[in-house]
Amino acid sequence: MNPLTIGLIVLALVFLQGVGLWLMLRRKEEQKVVDDTGGLMLLQNQMEKLERALDSRMSESARQMHDTMRSQLGESSRLIKEITEEITSVKEIGRETGKFAEQLKGLQDILKNPKQRGILG
């Protein structure tokens, strides 16, 4: 074998080895991209789950708040109704007391005059 042929064979082997190495590195980079994409998809899925959980908690909280406000509004309405009835009752008692005071004043006026007292007696 000729030294030129041996040199060309060695050169061809080095070239093929370089191409093989380059292809291996390229595959690793593609796998990295695929792995990064997989990690990104995993992160996105986790964020979606978190968003759904947050939405459900928010809706549950809003429902509880709505129920609480409804019960408090009902209780407030009931208390206002009771207070209004009590105030009306107190006003009626005040009117009756005023009538009794007028009647007592009339009786007092009658009893002031001794002659009228005698007639009454």
C-alpha positions as CSV (number, residue, x, y, z in Angstrom):
1,M,0.0,0.0,0.0
2,N,1.0,3.3,-0.9
3,P,1.5,6.0,1.9
4,L,-0.8,8.3,0.0
5,T,-3.6,5.7,0.1
6,I,-3.0,5.1,3.8
7,G,-3.2,8.9,4.4
8,L,-6.4,9.2,2.4
9,I,-7.9,6.2,4.3
10,V,-6.9,7.7,7.7
11,L,-8.2,11.1,6.6
12,A,-11.5,9.5,5.5
13,L,-11.8,7.7,8.8
14,V,-11.2,11.0,10.8
15,F,-13.7,12.7,8.6
16,L,-16.3,10.0,9.2
17,Q,-15.6,10.0,12.9
18,G,-16.1,13.8,12.9
19,V,-19.4,13.5,11.1
20,G,-20.5,10.7,13.5
21,L,-19.5,12.9,16.5
22,W,-21.4,15.9,14.9
23,L,-24.5,13.8,14.5
24,M,-24.4,12.5,18.1
25,L,-24.1,16.1,19.4
26,R,-26.9,17.2,17.2
27,R,-29.2,14.4,18.5
28,K,-28.3,15.4,22.1
29,E,-29.3,19.0,21.3
30,E,-32.6,17.8,19.8
31,Q,-33.3,15.7,22.8
32,K,-32.6,18.7,25.0
33,V,-35.1,20.7,23.1
34,V,-37.6,17.8,23.3
35,D,-36.8,17.5,27.1
36,D,-37.2,21.3,27.5
37,T,-40.5,21.2,25.7
38,G,-41.6,18.3,27.9
39,G,-40.7,20.2,31.0
40,L,-42.5,23.2,29.6
41,M,-45.6,21.1,29.0
42,L,-45.4,19.7,32.5
43,L,-45.1,23.2,33.9
44,Q,-48.0,24.4,31.8
45,N,-50.2,21.4,33.0
46,Q,-49.3,22.2,36.6
47,M,-50.3,25.8,36.1
48,E,-53.6,24.8,34.6
49,K,-54.3,22.5,37.5
50,L,-53.4,25.3,39.9
51,E,-55.7,27.7,38.0
52,R,-58.6,25.2,38.1
53,A,-58.0,24.7,41.9
54,L,-57.9,28.5,42.4
55,D,-61.1,29.0,40.4
56,S,-63.0,26.3,42.4
57,R,-61.8,27.8,45.7
58,M,-62.8,31.3,44.5
59,S,-66.3,30.2,43.4
60,E,-66.8,28.3,46.7
61,S,-65.7,31.4,48.6
62,A,-68.0,33.6,46.6
63,R,-70.9,31.1,47.1
64,Q,-70.3,31.1,50.9
65,M,-70.1,34.8,51.0
66,H,-73.3,35.1,49.0
67,D,-75.1,32.7,51.4
68,T,-73.8,34.5,54.5
69,M,-74.9,37.9,53.1
70,R,-78.3,36.5,52.2
71,S,-78.8,35.1,55.8
72,Q,-77.6,38.4,57.3
73,L,-79.9,40.4,55.1
74,G,-82.8,38.1,56.2
75,E,-81.8,38.5,59.8
76,S,-81.6,42.3,59.4
77,S,-85.0,42.5,57.8
78,R,-86.5,40.5,60.6
79,L,-84.9,42.7,63.2
80,I,-86.1,45.9,61.4
81,K,-89.6,44.5,61.3
82,E,-89.5,43.7,65.0
83,I,-88.2,47.1,65.9
84,T,-90.8,48.8,63.7
85,E,-93.5,46.9,65.5
86,E,-92.1,47.8,68.9
87,I,-91.9,51.5,67.9
88,T,-95.5,51.4,66.7
89,S,-96.5,49.7,70.0
90,V,-94.7,52.4,72.0
91,K,-96.3,55.2,70.0
92,E,-99.8,53.7,70.6
93,I,-99.0,53.4,74.3
94,G,-97.8,57.1,74.3
95,R,-101.1,58.1,72.7
96,E,-103.2,56.2,75.2
97,T,-101.1,57.7,78.0
98,G,-101.8,61.2,76.6
99,K,-105.5,60.4,76.5
100,F,-105.4,59.3,80.1
101,A,-103.5,62.4,81.1
102,E,-106.2,64.6,79.5
103,Q,-108.9,62.6,81.3
104,L,-107.0,63.0,84.6
105,K,-106.6,66.7,84.0
106,G,-110.3,67.0,83.4
107,L,-111.1,65.1,86.6
108,Q,-108.6,67.3,88.4
109,D,-110.3,70.4,87.1
110,I,-113.6,69.1,88.2
111,L,-112.3,68.3,91.7
112,K,-110.6,71.7,92.2
113,N,-113.9,73.5,92.6
114,P,-115.4,72.6,96.0
115,K,-119.0,73.1,94.7
116,Q,-118.4,70.6,91.8
117,R,-116.8,68.2,94.3
118,G,-119.9,68.4,96.4
119,I,-122.2,67.8,93.4
120,L,-120.1,64.8,92.4
121,G,-120.1,63.4,95.9
